[in-house]
Amino acid sequence: MTRTNVPGGVGPGAEDHGGGGAQSGDTASTTFNVINVFISVFQRDATFDWGLGRRSQGGNDEERATHRESCETVSKFRHNFHTIFEGVFSRLGGAVAVRPWITILICCLVVGVCTTGLFRLKVENRVDVLWVPDNTQAKYDRKIVEDKYSRSPAIHQVIITTFPQGGDVLVPEALALGQELHRRVTAVEVRDPSDSEVMWTYDDLCVKEAFGCWQLSVLPAIGFKETALVNHTTNLVRLNGFIDQFGKKLPVRAEDVLGGISRNPYDGKITQAKAASFTYFIKREDEQHKFLEADMILIDRGNLWEEAFLKEMAAFAEEAKLQGYQIDYMSSGAWDRELQTAVNSEAWLLNFAVILILLYTVVMLSRWSEGLVGTRGLLAVAGILSIGMSTAMSIGLCCYLGIMYSALMGLMPFLLLGIGVDNLFVIVNAFDKTCKEDPIEQRLANALGLSGTSISVTSLTNLFAFVIGAQTSLPVLRAFSFYAAFGVFCNYALQVTLFPALLVLDSRRRAAGRYDIFVCWSRQNLVENTPWKFMGLCPSDEVMNTMMLKLGKLLTQRWVKAIVLIAFSGVTGLAAWGTSGMKVDADLNNFVPANSHIHSFDATRAVYFPSVGDQTAVYVDEVSFTDPATWDQMSVLSDAFSSDPFVEDASITSWFKAFQRMVNSTGDVTPLNFHPKLIEWLDKDASAGGGSAFKTDIVFNEDRSRIESCRLRGNHIRVKSSRDHVLAMDSLRLSIKPVEFPAGTNCFVFSDHYLVYEQFKVMGKEALVNVGLALLMVLTVVMLLLMNVRAAIFTWINIALAIMELVGILRFWGYHLDTTLVIFIVVSMGLVVDYSAHMVHAFLHASGTPNERVVATLGRIGPAVANAAISTFIAVLPLAFAKSFVFTLFFRTFFLCVTLGLLHGAILLPVLLSLWPPAAPESETTPPLTDLTSVVITSQDGSTKEGNLDFGLKTTQDSIDSTVLAAIAEPVLHHHGGNSVDND
């Protein structure tokens, strides 16, 4: 063995060459000096500019001495902080290496206990609970409405048109098809899953009125039986006669059930229609649910009936097409079903992605020069499983804490795989560069001491970024942030304990010459001088190292730096322009497949029912109609409702206007008999001039002596963008605000759709707040952990630019900002942090000139970062073949995240660091690598090689393999105090 002497000690036992200013002053003086140096960071004439030690041309000797003392105090504190931090991980690595099996057992027990929380897992899928911001007006109004009115029914609508469209649907053949449609819908029934002998029919589940099940169609005017159809002329006479007799008495217009109407210009009678609408209403009340305690199953009868309805309509549409008619259908839950179908149909891509990332991890972690002994298949599988364990562990903990779980949490495995695999590469990369002749315990202690700090920076930064992201008002994003924060923490905990223990066992196997998968087989004589090529793709174990070192050398060239800065400036400017033009919009139909029946239905409805938008209503709560002034205010309210520019005037259904017409015709209603007359009118059938159709619009107290609440119903005009939906909601709220009711009366507007509109309203603000707070937290945590202002600022700028470019490019790709994209951006930020923070941390621990430190950084941590980025890209690559909007957006977002993150971390950031380098923590005592006089290596055959320990990889006397130098340099300088080490 040959002793390699290295001057300039670092670490325990090294001589302190730094200034002793902090030791000679009191606490107040030290504090003042620390503050002073941070202020001077931004002064160009500072004596110690950002820790670089540049001499100032201004200031007297006393000021320069004071400032130098301040800088030395901060530098010493920073060095001691990193020494303590790395010492903790070194001791942890040594303890794990000595008792790997006990460590594995403890980790498995902890994971097992935490995952018992999965028994409490309940998937939340209610839109209002997941996506509606807290403390919104719509959520408050919804509570009042639900307390006094039954839940809005589930709507099932079918539109009949000719095929191709444009023909008349009032001919006998089309009306006969409508009658057959009605018969098929009312015949739909479903079986009780808990009792096969019980069947639930349409009549059991429909919303009932005085005349039976509530449905809207042209059939009440024409007839429900085929015998009612005589000829085209007779059918038109019946239809127009029905409208003349009941049109003003019923809250239904011809335009609600017929589209593309043509009228006689002389008498206004309907002569033709190009579309006929049939709408059915199914109850969505609590009694529709049946709870099976034995099987813990919640059965929604209405949901089961809807599923059967959609299947029946799909079959009926195929039959009608043969007759020359087109059937378009829709239901309240169709959107969720189509989205779930789209996701489930492509879920296999996710499984394929896990297989790909596993294969890549095996290939890149293995030491192929050692043949099957050097492969690390079992270690890679165990590492991926540990990431899966952290996922289950975090979900279990969140379930114990009562944090709601949604389908969105399915993104967590991708996030944790991206961060976790990155950490695996960093740990293994550090371990492989330790001295192979050292005991495994010492090697792991050295490796974890170096890599533990690096992954702590990235993991803790992500952790706190997600914690701050949990302050959002969007419940689903808040829950995801909590799950992600716990996932990052659990992932971090297992990777500094469980994975190092697995790495120790794998190293022992390799040392014993045992094969990777077949551990019972061994090779007695390990020939290390004959590398085993893996399918010709791995000529050596240092392909990535060599590439990164060459990249580092290239980035030290001045002309390359200029090109990099100019290119990234152009990209940043273009991205900033794109980001500034990003619109806040959300089209729910984007989330369903292109061939879905939903798209066809919306297209047909837009053509033939263009003016009808989402339903809405004006509610008046706790009002007294015995006061004549109330009648006047109700008239004003009705006028304000109908005059709003975003309300379809003809769609308004006002019980008060209808009752007022009756009052004007009879004149016998007074404040004293108002309630009895109103009840009498409501109990009378609409065909007899009564108001039975308005019964659901008025809520009485128990003895019907007082009106507790009433409402006026209508529809908004049809709008397209999210912004217009928000404008429609806010406009109607402002329209009714001037109406002054007596004190205690609450007047407001509400629609179930407003719950979604409230999300649209805050989406842009939430995106800015969440991303902004996350970036602020990244800056804070990185600054605290790196203890270097310039390094922290460069890291933050790098991450911020990458995220801005991601958003800008997505805008050019045609995407708008919605909640889904906000969540993807937050997840992407967690990965981008890794690519930059690892690089900066490695640069701070490299020595020499700025250019030499860049080469050393890329040579040491570059391969791990590149492998992490490539593995994440491989993980999402299968999604490039997905057809669903969610998976396509997910792939493009993560593709940009990986590409931009790696380009910024491996190209732009090293250039910035080389031009404006922050000082290394040990810069006071560690000389540049090129100043080391010589390294002498004695091989097993007795020959010696001597050369400078230079990351330029050029020797003075003989050629020394670059991997040997890379393996010696960092562990020697960092963990052996720089005095002397033994190397073979």
ROSERO-759020 format. One record per residue (C-alpha): residue in one letter; z, y, x. Coordinates in steps of 0.1 Angstrom, whole numbers, plus 5000, padded with zeros to 4 digits. Each point is the difference from the previous one (the first is absolute). Layout:
AZYX;...
//
This chain:
M500050005000;T499250355013;R502150314993;T498050294985;N501750335008;V499550294976;P501450355009;G501550244975;G502549804979;V500150024962;G502649864976;P503549865006;G501150045036;A497350265008;E501050315018;D500050324979;H497750265014;G500150224970;G501950334998;G503650004991;G500050314979;A501149834968;Q503049845018;S501350335014;G499950194967;D502249984970;T498849864966;A499050354986;S497950075031;T498349674997;T499250054964;F498650355007;N497849865028;V498649724977;I499150264973;N498650235026;V497649745014;F498649914965;I499450374994;S498350045034;V497749714991;F497650254984;Q500250265027;R497150015024;D502150155028;A502849744998;T501349885033;F499849644987;D497150004976;W500549714975;G501749795026;L497150025025;G501850205027;R497450275004;R501250315019;S500050334982;Q498750315015;G502550224980;G503850034997;N502650045026;D501649735021;E503149984978;E498049954968;R497849735017;A503149825012;T501650014966;H496949884983;R499549725026;E503549894993;S499349994963;C496949795004;E501849765024;T502849964974;V497549914972;S498049775023;K503249825011;F501149964964;R496649874990;H500049755029;N503649884992;F499049974963;H497049775008;T502149815026;I502749924974;F497449914973;E498149775023;G503349855013;V501049904964;F496749824995;S500249835035;R503449864991;L498849904966;G497049825016;G502349825025;A502349894972;V497249874979;A498449825030;V503249825008;R500549874964;P496650004983;W500949724975;I503250174988;T498050324996;I497349834980;L502749834978;I501850334993;C496750184992;C499049724976;L503450014983;V499950384995;V496449984987;G501049724977;V502950204985;C497950314995;T497149814984;T502349874973;G499450344984;L496549874991;F501749824971;R500650354985;L496350105004;K498550154969;V496550145001;E499750344983;N496650074985;R500750274975;V497850305007;D502550264989;V502749855022;L497849965031;W497750305000;V501650284980;P502050255021;D503650054993;N501350294980;T496750084984;Q499550164966;A498149704988;K502749755009;Y502650224983;D497950034968;R499349635000;K503749924996;I500150224969;V496949844985;E501149645007;D503450074984;K498450104967;Y496649854998;S498749655005;R498149935032;S496350095000;P498049694990;A497749815023;I496550114992;H497149754999;Q496650164995;V496549864996;I496850194999;I496849854985;T496650145011;T496549875000;F498649845031;P498450205014;Q502050294987;G498650254976;G499549804968;D501750044966;V503249814995;L500250074963;V497349754991;P501349684982;E499549795031;A502250225022;L502750044972;A500049624996;L500749975037;G502950254996;Q501449784972;E499749695023;L501850205027;H502850094976;R500349634990;R500149885036;V502750275010;T502349924971;A499649635006;V501450035036;E503249825004;V502249885029;R502449725004;D503750055008;P500549875036;S503549894991;D499049824968;S496649854997;E500249984962;V500450374996;M496950224998;W499950385001;T497250154979;Y498550354998;D501950054967;D503349935018;L499450255028;C497950294985;V501450344991;K500350014962;E499550284976;A500350024962;F496649844996;G500549725026;C499149985037;W499050335015;Q496450015012;L497350265003;S496449914993;V497250064975;L500849684981;P502550154975;A497050214987;I497449725001;G502149694993;F501549725021;K498049714985;E496349935006;T499450004962;A500750375000;L496950075020;V497050074977;N497450215018;H499950295024;T499850274973;T502949854980;N502149985031;L499450375008;V500950104964;R503349815002;L500850155034;N499350364990;G501849954967;F503149875018;I500050305023;D499650244970;Q502849844982;F502649935027;G498850215030;K502450284995;K502949774990;L499949765029;P500850105036;V496749845011;R496650165005;A496649844999;E499650105037;D503049785008;V498249694990;L496350085004;G498250155030;G496650155003;I500050114964;S496950154983;R500450204968;N497750124973;P499450375007;Y500250094963;D503249834988;G501749895032;K500049634990;I500049745028;T496649845004;Q500449815033;A502549915027;K499449855034;A503549865007;A502849864979;S503649995012;F502649744989;T503650075010;Y503049774996;F503650085006;I502649745013;K503850075001;R501650065033;E503750004989;D502949815014;E499949744974;Q496649895014;H501849855030;K501649665000;F502449925027;L500449645012;E503449975017;A499449655012;D496950085020;M500750375006;I496650104985;L499350314981;I497249944975;D498150304986;R498249884968;G497850304998;N498949955036;L499149644993;W498050114970;E498250265020;E499049745026;A498649784972;F498250314984;L498250085033;K498849645004;E498849994964;M498150335005;A498449885032;A498649714982;F499050204969;A498150255023;E497849725013;E499249884965;A499250364988;K497750065029;L497849724987;Q499850184967;G498950335016;Y503450175000;Q502450125028;I503849954997;D502250225021;Y503749944998;M503350135014;S503749964996;S503250175012;G500749745026;A496449935011;W500250245030;D503149825015;R498449664993;E496750095017;L501850155030;Q502249695003;T496949774997;A498250205027;V502949985024;N500749634994;S496349915004;E500150155036;A503549905009;W498749725022;L498750275024;L503650095008;N500849645009;F496949985022;A501150335017;V503349845009;I498249705016;L497750245020;I502950205013;L501949695010;L497049865019;Y499550345018;T503750015009;V499849645014;V497050095021;M501450335014;L503649885006;S499049685019;R499749985038;W496849815002;S500149955037;E502749744994;G497949794976;L501749854970;V503350075016;G499350374999;T498950024964;R502650154976;G498949874966;L503549904990;L501450345012;A497450194981;V500649804968;A503750055004;G499550375006;I497950044968;L502649804981;S502750235013;I498150294985;G499849814967;M503749945002;S500650375004;T497950064970;A501949764978;M503350135015;S499250364991;I498949914965;G503249814994;L502150295012;C498250244978;C500549774970;Y503749995007;L500050385000;G498250014967;I496850165013;M497149924977;Y497249785012;S496450054990;A496749845009;L499550295025;M502649835023;G497249755008;L498950255026;M503249955020;P498849695019;F497050205013;L502250285011;L502549775017;L497349795015;G498550315016;I503350125014;G501449665007;V497049865020;D500050325020;N503649945010;L499249645008;F497350105025;V502250275016;I502949755006;V497849725013;N498050255021;A503250125016;F501349655005;D496749885017;K500250295025;T503549915012;C500449805033;K499249644992;E502449885027;D503050164982;P502049784976;I498850024964;E503250164990;Q499550295025;R496350034990;L500950044963;A502750255008;N497650215021;A497249974974;L502250084970;G501650295018;L496650165005;S498249894967;G503150044978;T500150375005;S496350034992;I500149804968;S503250194991;V498250335001;T497249874977;S502249804976;L502750264996;T497350274995;N498449804973;L503349924985;F501150364996;A496550104989;F500249764971;V503550104992;I498950364997;G497049894979;A502449844975;Q501050364989;T496850014979;S500150054963;L497549724994;P502149694993;V497549745013;L499550195033;R503850055003;A500649624995;F497249915025;S501550245026;F503449834996;Y498449655003;A498050115030;A503050165017;F502049684996;G497049795011;V499650205032;F503749975007;C500149634994;N496849955020;Y501550205029;A503349814999;L498349665001;Q497650105028;V502850105024;T502049684992;L498049724985;F496750045017;P501550045035;A501949674994;L496749834991;L498450165031;V502749845022;L499449654985;D496350045005;S500550115036;R502249705006;R497249784986;R497550165023;A502349975030;A500449624992;G496249974999;R499949884964;Y497150064977;D500250264973;I499549804968;F500849665014;V503250095016;C500949645008;W497049985024;S500250175034;R497950065031;Q501949925032;N497950205024;L499050344986;V497050135018;E500050384995;N497050075022;T497549854976;P499950234969;W499249834967;K497350194982;F500350014963;M496549964986;G498850225028;L501750304985;C503150025022;P499049995037;S503650105008;D503250114984;E499550365010;V496850104982;M501750254978;N502150135030;T496850055021;M498350184971;M502950234995;L500450085037;K496350095001;L500450224970;G503050175016;K498050075032;L497150134979;L502350244981;T501250155032;Q496650155007;R499750374992;W496749984983;V501349714978;K503050214990;A497750294990;I497849774979;V503149854983;L501550334991;I496750144987;A499249694980;F503549984984;S499950374993;G496849964981;V501349704981;T503250184992;G498250314987;L497749794978;A503049804987;A502050314993;W497050134979;G499949674982;T503749994993;S500050354986;G497449894975;M501849694989;K500450014962;V502949864980;D498549764975;A500549654986;D497649794980;L501749694989;N496749834993;N499450005038;F502649725002;V498149754978;P496949805011;A496650174995;N498949724976;S503150044978;H499650044962;I502250325004;H497150195017;S497649904973;F502450104973;D500750345015;A496350075005;T499249924963;R503050204988;A498950305021;V496650004983;Y500949944964;F503650144998;P499850285026;S502550244984;V502949774995;G502550005029;D503549875004;Q502450014971;T502850264999;A502650134975;V502250304993;Y503649914992;V502550214981;D503549875004;E503150094979;V498350244976;S501150114965;F497350024974;T502350154974;D499550335018;P496750164988;A499650165035;T499549655014;W497049964978;D498450315015;Q500849885036;M498549664992;S496850174989;V499950215032;L500749685020;S497149824983;D497750295008;A501150015036;F499449635003;S496550024986;S499050315020;D500949865034;P496749985021;F500949655012;V500649864965;E497249864978;D500650204968;A498449744977;S502349735013;I503350164989;T502049804974;S502650234985;W502349864973;F501250364994;K496550134992;A499349714977;F503350054982;Q499450374999;R496749944982;M501849794974;V502750274996;N497350274995;S498349784974;T503249934980;G502250305008;D503249824991;V501549965035;T503050225009;P502549995029;L502549834977;N497749714990;F498049985033;H501449675011;P499749814967;K496450124996;L499149915036;I501549654996;E498149964967;W496850105017;L500549775030;D500749714977;K496750044981;D496949835012;A497450215018;S497349894975;A502150154972;G500450335019;G503249905017;G501150035036;S500749645009;A497850045030;F502550255015;K503149794996;T500349945038;D499850375007;I503350094983;V503549865009;F502850044975;N503749935003;E501449694984;D500250134965;R496850195003;S501750334992;R499050185032;I497049995024;E501149925035;S496650035016;C496350044991;R496750025019;L496450114998;R497549775016;G496750075016;N497749945030;H499250205031;I496450075007;R498449755024;V500550105037;K499249825032;S502050125029;S503849975007;R500250375003;D498550054965;H502549754986;V502850205014;L498550334987;A499749854965;M503749905000;D501250335014;S497750204977;L501449834968;R503550055012;L499350375004;S498350034967;I503049894980;K502650185021;P499750334980;V500949834967;E503650104993;F502049754980;P503750054991;A502649935026;G500649635006;T496449904992;N498149845028;C496250035000;F498049825027;V496849815006;F499849645012;S497649725006;D500449675019;H497150135021;Y502150295012;L502149765020;V496949955022;Y499050364999;E503450095014;Q499249795030;F496650185004;K501950334999;V502349935030;M497649775020;G498750275024;K503550155005;E501549655006;A497349915025;L500750315020;V503849984998;N500149635009;V497650015029;G501550335012;L503649884999;A498949675016;L498350195029;L503150225004;M502249705002;V497749845025;L500350315022;T503850014997;V500649635007;V497549985029;M501550315016;L503549864997;L499049665014;L497650125028;M502250295009;N497050195010;V498750304980;R496449995014;A499649634996;A501350024964;I497750284991;F497049825015;T500949694980;W500450194968;I496750195005;N498249685007;I501349834968;A499450314979;L496450035012;A499349634994;I501450024964;M498050324993;E496849855013;L500749694979;V500350214968;G496950215009;I497849705006;L501149844968;R499050324982;F496549985016;W500049634989;G500350124964;Y503749944992;H502450234982;L503750035005;D502049774977;T503349825001;T498449695015;L498550195028;V503350195007;I501749665004;F497349875023;I500350325021;V503849965003;V499549635011;S497350115025;M502450255015;G502349725009;L497349835021;V498750325016;V503550075013;D500049685019;Y496850075019;S501250345012;A503749955006;H499549695022;M497650205022;V502350305004;H503049785007;A498149825027;F498850325015;L503550135003;H501049705020;A497050015023;S500150185034;G497650195022;T497550274993;P499050064964;N496749815005;E501849715016;R502549994972;V497249984975;V498549705018;A503449835002;T500650064963;L496849854989;G500449715024;R503549924988;I500150074962;G496350054993;P499249634995;A502949954976;V499050314979;A496349895000;N500949654990;A502250134972;A497250234987;I497449725002;S502249754983;T500650254971;F496350064997;I499449624999;A502649974973;V498250244977;L496549905010;P499649744972;L500650284975;A496750155011;F498449744978;A502150094970;K498550154969;S503050144982;F500850375005;V503649945012;F499049765028;T497050215010;L502250315003;F502749805018;F497449875026;R498550345006;T503350175003;F501449755025;F496749985018;L500250385006;C503749975008;V499449745027;T496950175015;L501450355000;G503549895010;L498649815030;L497650275010;H502750264999;G502649785017;A497949865028;I497650295006;L501050344988;L503849965006;P499649895037;V497750295006;L502550254986;L502849845019;S498050025033;L499250374994;W503550104989;P502349725011;P503649984989;A502549905027;A501149645004;P503749934995;E500349875035;S497750265016;E502950145020;T500449685020;T496949794997;P497150085023;P496349954990;L498749655002;T497550115026;D502850115023;L501349655004;T499349905035;S499249634997;V500449684981;V499949675018;I499549684981;T500449665014;S498249724982;Q501049634999;D497649915028;G501850255023;S497250265001;T501050364994;K498350304983;E501050365005;G499050314983;N501150324982;L501549954966;D497450224983;F498849994964;G496750105014;L499949635011;K498750075035;T501949855029;T500150115037;Q499649675017;D499049734976;S499149964963;I503049944978;D499349874965;S500550284974;T502149794977;V502449935029;L500450375006;A500450084963;A502649724997;I502050135030;A499850374995;E501850074968;P502849745000;V500750075037;L500350384995;H501849994967;H502449705001;H500949955036;G501050355009;G497150045024;N502049865029;S498549665006;V498849704981;D498849655008;N496549904991;D498049705006;
//
